[in-house]
């Protein structure tokens, strides 16, 4: 049975089985998933089971509902999706909606000998990679969504090969505060992904609550804390 795991930072608070057609999320005590935090609206979001496909829908909340850093109004859920609600996260565990839909289609309709099968994007990419011996690959674009702290933007796309976080005038992500270092962290974009590293000076960098000591490869959903700025890393599909 599909479920979500409610977490605050890295602490697991509880697991909730999605055994109803509608599961409500919010600060009001009568919600199925009660999150007592001022960043969460009274009726914040709901998880819906529509014929085996699982969706999450925002209920016009004040601070929004995010999947892997991207704000959504309604979106299908896939296995290991990270949903951000205020300062809490919900990790979805269950069959991917695309896979469920594909399985449903295959069971209800078999194509004729001369009929063309319409493939989804994921299947097309897999077919292209197989046809070229696995050589087809494209750099995915990543970015940060600001969760806490003062920043000039609420979201940053990491389009450059090198992105600087700090107080310096040339920093793409500027830190506020008198004691903020000129260069607090460096983000390298490579063909293999995104990597964050300290500039060599002693700065406060944490990844998912753990102090960063060297170079770290960023993964979709990672929580990054640089000085007093807290952000969530995402990778665009």
N, C-alpha and C positions, 0 to 999 in steps of 0.2 A: 504494500500500500504506500502511495506517495506520502511524504511528510516534509515538514520544515523544521530546521533547528534554529532556535532563537539564541542570538549571541549578543553580548555587549563587549566590545573590543574582542579579546580572544577567549573570554569566559563564556562557556556554554550554559545558558540559563535553563532551557528545557527543550524537549522535542514534542512537536504537535502532529498527530496523525491527521491527514486530510480525508476524514471519513464522512464529510458532509458535502453537499453540493455547493454551499457557500460558507466560507470561513471569514469572519470579520476581524479586522485589526484596528486597534486604536487605544486611546488613553482612557476612554470610558470603561468602567469595570464590567459592563455587560458584553464586551467584545469577547469573541472566542480566544483571540490572542490579545491579552491585556498588556500594554506597555505603558507603565506609569512614568512618563517622561515629558516635560513641557515642550520638547521639540516635536512631539507626536500629537496630531489632531485627535479630537474626541472620536470621530469616525474617520480613520485615515485611509484605509484601503480594504480590499476584500479579495480572497482567493476563490476562484470559481471553477467547478468541474463541469465542463460542457461536453458530454458524451465521451468522456475518457481523456479529453484534452484539458490541461490545467492552465488557467490564466490568472494573472493578477491585474486588478483594476484600481486605480487611484480614485478616491472619493472626494475630489476637489480639496485635498489637504493643503494646509498652509505652506509646508516645507517640501511637499512633493514626495513621490515614490520613485526610487531609482533601481535599475538593474545594471550591474557592472558599471556604475557611474553615469548611466544615461537616464534622464528623466523620462518617465512613461506615463501615458494615460491608461492604456490597457495593452498587455503583452502576454504572449504565450510563454510558459516556463519550460526550460530545458534542464536536464540533470546538472546539478552543481551550480546553477544560477545563484548569484548573490544579490539579494534584495536589501536595499538600504531604506530604513524607515526612521527618520530622525537620527539618533545616535546609535541605533541598534541595527543589526543585520539579521536576515533570515536566509538560511541556506536551503535551497530546495533539493530534495532527493526524490527521484522518480523518473519515469520514462520521459524522454524528450518529446515534446508535442509534435515536432516534425516527424519523428520516427513513428509515433502513434498514428498520425494521419496517413503516413505512407503505408503502414501495415494495414490500416483500415481500408485504404484504396485498393491494395493488392487482394484483399479478401473479398471485396465486393465486385471487383471488375477485373477481368483478365483481357489484355489487349489481343486483338486479332492479329493474324499473320502480317497484314499490311498496314497495321495501325501504328502511328508514331506515339511513343510514350513521352509525356511531358515530365521532365525531371526537375526537382528542386535545385537550388543553387549549390547546395552541399554535394549532391550527387553528381552534378555537372563537373565540379572541381575535382572530385575523386576520379571521375572518368578521364578527365584531361591529364591528371597526374599519372594514371595507369598507362594511358596511351603514349606518354612521353617518357616512360620509365621512371616516373616519380620526380622528374626534373622540374616540373612546373611549381613555382612558389612565388608568392607575392608578399612584400613587406606590408604588414598590417600597421595601421595608424593607431597610436595610443594617446592617452591624455590623462589629466587629473581632474577630479571634481573636488572642490573645497568642501570639507565637512565642518571644520572649526578653524577659528583664527581670522585675522584681518588680511585680506588680499584685494588686489585691484579687480579681479574677475572671480566668478564662481566656478569657471571651468577653463582649463588650459589644454589645447591640443599641442602635442609634442611633434611638430613637423620638422624641426631642425635636427641635424646630426648631433649637435651638442646644445643642451639647454642648461642654463645656469639658474640656480635658486640662491638668492641672497639679497643684500642691500645695495650692491653696486648698481650704477646707472645702466649698465649693459645687461643686467639680469633679466631674463624673460619672466621669471616668477619672483616678484619682489617681496622681501620680508619687511615687516614693519617693526618699529621699536628701536630705541637708542642703542641697545647692546647687541642688536642683530649683526652677525658677521657679514662682511662684504660678499663673500662666497661661502655658502653653507653646504651646498651639494651640487653635484654635476650629474646630468642625465645624458647617457650616450645612446643614440639610436643606431642600431646595426642591422644587418640582414638577418641576424639570429634573434633579434628582439631588443628590448630596452634594458639598460643597466644603470643603476644608481651607485654613486661612490662618493665618499667624502673628499674634499679638496686637498687633504693633507694636514689641515689644521684641526684642532679639536672642536667639533661641532656636535650638536645633539640631533642625531638621526635615529629614528626607530622604524622598523618594518614589522607590522603586525604585533607591535608591543615589545619587540626585541631590539636591543641596541645594535646598530650597524657598525661593524668593525672594518669591513673591506668592501669590495665590489659585490653587488647583488643584482641578480636578474629579476626584473619586475614581472610579476604574474598578474593576470586579470583579477581584480578584486583586492589586491594588496592595499593595506592601509599604511600610508607613509606619513611620518611625523618629522618635520624639519623645524627645529627650534619651537616656536609657538604656532606653527601652521600644520594642520592635519588635513590630509587629502586621501582620496581613494583613486588608485590607478585602474584604468580600464583599457580594453582593446576593442576597437570597432570591428564588428562582424564583417 
